[in-house]
Structure formats: structure tokens, C-alpha cells
Amino acid sequence: MFLFSCNEKSSLPKEIEELSVDLNIVRFDKFLYETPISEFKTMRSEYSVFFPEEIADSVFINKIQDPLYRELYEEVQKKYSDFTPVQNEIEDLYRHIKFYFPDFKMPSTITTLISEMEYQNKVILTDSLMILSLDLYLGKDHKYYVGEFPGYFCQTFERSQILPDIVTEFNTKVTTPARDRMFISQMIYYGKELYLKDILLPDYADYDKIGYTKEQLEWCEANENEMWLNFIQESYLYSTDLKLVHRFIAPAPFSKFYLDIDNESTGRVGVWLGWQIVRSYMKNNNVSLQQLLAMDARELFELSRYKPKK
């Protein structure tokens, strides 16, 4: 059992570095768009998991030949013709997961594809494989995003979000879901996810872990005390009003305090505050990462000794 505080997250680099991982990268996006149509049936048989039986060959062939999809594929290749740098980063993440979760088996096969901009499925993690939708990591200012997605979504379509998104999916496998509808429980759940990124992605900037810009993170840091006072004064923490989730946790261009600061605020501030609570808890309590991820949110909050920076 590993006991540590937030300040000890990089204390064992050698032990992590020496762990072996074996990844099999399958560039399905390349196979799909570079395989001759005459060999489609063979490809469909080899990669049957991506071709539902009830859909005719002609549907897939039409998509492969569609100029818009082919152009999207070309844009992906411009960005990720050499996937080695990303693979190296994923291998490093896998080493961290193997160190902190030795009993958890991550899939060794990682498949890249073009998802037709299904932003809800940027990363899919199953027992046997991980799927990465590379068309959703072309950069926030890419022509395919501008006008199609709001800016607060586009800023998460960066290459720097691939590993944080993988950890987000991994979090659903190892963190106990909130046991009630209290707002503080939702805050703590997402705070645990971000603390997990602290541990598994120690070299990442905080703004990349949460999907903010640098300026948005600085806004949260500068207004931490005021936000916390608002939550306390309005008795939000133990409220079960689901509107609070939409106002302070769900992706949005800004948070909804219903105050003058709304338009200048950052979205998802409830998530950021939950992160600070979890960090405070881990600073003041010697527990394993697994114990943290299973812990009741209310108990964690009450033992966190959290105080906002003024």
C-alpha cells in the first residue's frame, strides 16, 4: 500500500521508469482510408469490431470515398503521421498506472480512428482495447471546429488533452461514484479525478489537467476565496438541487453565480474547488490512493481542513 501526500507525487521516478509496458498501436484510421476498396471485405473481417454486421458494405465504402471524410483523414495525418511521441507519453502514463494500480490491467491495444466528431467519445476504454478519436485533437483553432463547436469545447480539442482524457476514462474504472446527489459529492468526485491526474500526470500543467486555458486557471486561483464564500453563504454544499451541477460543474463558457462576475468567470469552478478540497485532504491525511478514491465525499470534506487561499 502506497501512502503519500500531494507533494510526494514525483518521489519514485526510477521505480516507475523501470516498469515495462508493451503497447500495440493500431492505426485503424490509416487502414480504413489507405486500404484499396477491392480489399474492403478482408479489412472488414479483420477489424469486425468497427463494422456492425447490420450495416451494409456500401455504407462504409461511401464514407471512405466521401471527399469530406477523406479531407478530414488528411488533416489527421498532417498532425499525427508520426504517432511515436504520443505513444511514448502513453507508455509513461501506463507505467504510472502500473505502479499505483498494480492489480489493474490496462488494455495493451490502442486503436486510433476518426470518429466523425463524436466529442462525447474522444476516448473509449474497454478491457481489451483503448480507442482514441484523433479527429478531436487537431487544435482548438482548426477549421473543422470553428463555428461547429463552442469555444469552451474547442479548447479541449488539443493534443495536450489526449492523456488527461485517458485518465478521465480510467477514473471511471477506479473511483467510487458519488453515493448521493449532494453538490459537495459531485465536487469531490471530480476533485478525485483531478487529483488522480496530479499523480498519474505529474509533469502536466494544472490548466491542461482540467482543460482550462492558463488565464482561466489564474482566474480561479485569484477568486478562490470569493467563490467559496458564495457557496457557503448560499448553502450550496449539501444541497441536492441538480441545477447546481449545470451551473458549476457541467462544461460551460462561464459559471452561473447570478452575479456581476459571471461573464468574466471560468466554467466548472465547482470541479476546480473540489480539486482543492481533495488536495487539502491528501496533504493532511496519510491514506493510499485507492482509499482516497473509495472514500465517502462528505467524510473526506469534513476531514480535509480545506481553507481557500485569500
N, C-alpha and C positions, 0 to 999 in steps of 0.2 A: 504494500500500500504506500502510495506516494503522498507525503504531506508537504505542503508548500504554501507560500503566500504569493501575492501578485508580483512581488519584487524578485521572486526566485525563478521566474519563468524561463530564463535562459541559462540556468545554472548547470545544466548537464548536456552541453552541445556535443561533447565527444561521444558519450553513450548513445545519443540519438544518431549521430553521424555514422556510427559503426553498424547500425542496424541495416539489414539487407531487405530490399524490396524488389519485386520483379513485376514490371508493368508491361502489358501488351496493348500498344496503341493501334487502334483500327480506324483508319481514315475513311469511314464509310462515305463521307461527302465526296471524296475523290473517286472511290469505286463507282458511286452512283452516276456521276457526271462524266467519267472518263472511260467507262466500260462501253464498248460498241453495243448498239441496240440488238445486234444479232446474237449477243451473248447474254441478253437480259434474263432469260429463263434460268440460266446457270447461276447468275448473280442472285436472282430471287430465291433460288433454292438454298444457296449458301448463307444468305442473310435473311432467312424467312421471318425472323423476329420483327423486322421492319416492314414486312409486306403482308398485311392482313389477308387471309385466304378469300374473304368475301369480296375483295376489290379486284377487278379485272386488270390484266396486264396493261391494257390500253390506257387506263387512267394514269398509271405510273409513267408509262412511256411518254404520254402527252406532257406531263410535268417536266420530265427530263429534257424534252425538246423545247419547252416553252422559253422564249428569249429572256423573259424577266427572271425566271429561276436560274437560267444559265448565267445571266449577268450577276445575280446575287452570289452564285458559286464563285465567279471570277473575283468578286470583291473579297470573299472569304480567303481565297488563295493568295491574294495580294498581302493580306495581313498574316496568314498562318501557313504559308507554303512550307516553312520550316517550323515544325511543332516542337522541336527539341528543347528550346528554352522553357516552354510551358511544361513539357514533360518533366524536366529537371525539377521545376518548382513543385509539381505534383508529387514526385518521388520524395522530396524533402517533407512535404506535408504528411505523406504516408508514414514516413519514419517517426514523425511526432505522434501520429495516431497509434502506431505500433508500440511506442514507448509508454504512452499514458493509458492506452486501452489494449493491453496485450491479448485479451481474450476476444477482441472484436476483429473479425476478418473482413477487411475491405476488398471489394472486387478487384481482381488483377487486370481485367479487361476494361479499357476505356475507349469508348467509341465516339468519334466526332461526326456530327451531321449538321444539316441545315433544316431547321425546324419550322420554316415558314413564319418566322417572327412570333412564335408562341412564347411570349415573355414569361408566362407562368411556369414554363418548363425549361428554364435555362440549363438546369442540372437535374438529372434523374439518377437516383442512386438505388440500385437493387442488390440482391445478394450476389448476383453473377456478373453484373457489369454496371459501369457508370456511363451515362450519356451526356455529352456536352454539346450544346447548340451554339456553334461558333458564329452563326449569323447574328447573334445577340451580344457579341463582344467586338464590334468593329470600331468603337469610339463614339462618344456622345454626339459629336457633330456630323456623323455620317449622313449622307444624303438620304439614305433609306429610313432614317429615324426622324429627321426634322420634318415636322408637320404631321407625322403619323403617331407620335407618342409625345406626351407632355414632358417638359424639361426634367422634372424630378425623376421620371423613369429613365430618360436618356442618360443621365449622369451615372447610372448603374450599368450601362452598356459598354464599359471599358474593359480592356484586357486585365487591368488590376483587380477586377471583380471576380475573375474566374475562381481563384482559390477561396476567397470569402464565401462565394456562393456554394462551393463544395462543402465547406464547413457548416453552412446553414442547413444543408440537406443532412449531413452527418448528425447534426444536433438533434434532428427529429428521431434518430435511432437510439440516442443515448440519454436524452434529457426527459425526465418525467413531465408530462403535460400539466398545465395548471389544473388544480383539483376543484376550483370553484370559479365563479365569474367576477370575483373582486378585481378592481382595477389594479391593485398592487400585485396581484398574482400574475396578471398579464405583463406588467412591467418587469417583474422578477424573471419570468420565463425568458423574455427576450434579453434581459440582462445576463442571464446564464449563457445564452447563445454567444453573446459578445465577449464574455469572459473566456469562453471556450476558444474564441478566436485569439484572445490575448495569449493563450497557452500554445495553441497549435500554429499560429502565425506570428511568432514573436518579432519578426523583422518588418511587419506591415505597419503602416501608419494608422492611427486610430480612425482617421476620416475614411480610409479605404475599408477598414473592418466594418463600419456601419453604413457605408455607401453615401457619405456626405462629401461635399467639397470642403476644402480647408477652411473657407470662410464660414461655412455652416457649423463646423465643429467649434470654431472660435466663438461664434455667437452663443452656442450652448454653454461653453466654459465661462463666458462673460456674464451670462444671465442665469447661472445655476441657482443662486440663492433666491432670486425673484420668482423663478418658476416653481421652486419647491415651496416657497411661502404661499403661492397661489393654490397649489394642490392641497396644502394643509388648511388654509382659510376656507376653501370651498368644500372641504370634507370629501375629497375625491378618492383617497387611498382605499377605503373599504367599501366604496360604492360598487354596486353591481350594474350600474347604468351602462349598457353597451355603447351608448353614444360616445362615451369617453375613449373607447378604443378607436373609433373613427376620428376623433378629434386629436388624439395624441400618440397613437401607435401605428395606425394604418399609413401606408405611403401617401404623401400629400405634399403640395408645394410649400405649405406652412402649417403651423399648429393653430388650433382654434381656442384661444383663451377668451375670445369675445372682448378683447381689449385693444387699445390703440397699437400695441406691439405686434398684432397678428401678422400684418403684411411683411414685417421685417424678420419674423421668427423663422425658425427651421422646422421642418416637418419631423414627426416621430420623436418628439422630445421625451415622451414617456419611456421610450425604449432607451434613450441615452441616459435618463435619470436612473432607470432600472439597472443599467450597466454600472453606474457609480455606486449604487447600493451594494451590488454583488461584489464589486472590488473592495468596498469597505468591509464587507463581511469576511472576505478571504484574508484581508490584512489583519483582522482581529481574531481569527479563529483558525486553529490547526485542524483542517479536515482534508480528506482526499478529494480529488476532482470528482470521482464517482459519487461520493457522499453529497457534495455540493449539488450535482445535477439531479439527485433524487430528493433533495430536501424540500420540505413544505415552505411555500413562499412567505407566509405570514411569520413563521418562526424565524426564517432567515432574516427578514426585515427587522424584527424585534431584537435580534442578536447582532445586527450589522454595525450598530453605533454610527450610522451614517449621519454626517453633518455636511451640508453644502458649503462649498468654498465661497467666501464673501469677497 
